[in-house]
Amino acid sequence: APRTPTISFAVKGTPASIISERLAQDALFTSHGDFYAQTAIARLGYAENGLVRAGCACYTTSSEVERLVDAIRRAVA
C-alpha cells in the first residue's frame, strides 16, 4: 500500500521550536520535540534541542515538498 513519509531533522545549535516557528512564518506547520521517544532522542544526541517533524500526505505535490525545502533553507540561514 502507498505510504506517506514523515521526516525528522535537527539544525545544529538551534532549538527545534525556533525552526518550527520560522517555518510557520511561511505557513508551514511542523511539530517539534521528542515525540514521546525521550530515550531514543537522548541516545541520538538531540535531547537538548529536539527534532522538527514534517509529514506529507497522499495528496502532497512535489512543488509543496520543494516549498518546504526552500523554507527550511531560509529558516536555517
Secondary structure, DSSP 8 states (H G I E B T S, - for coil): -----EEEE-BTTB-HHHHHHHHHTTT---EEE-TT-HHHHHHTT-TTT-EEEEE--TT--HHHHHHHHHHHHHHH-
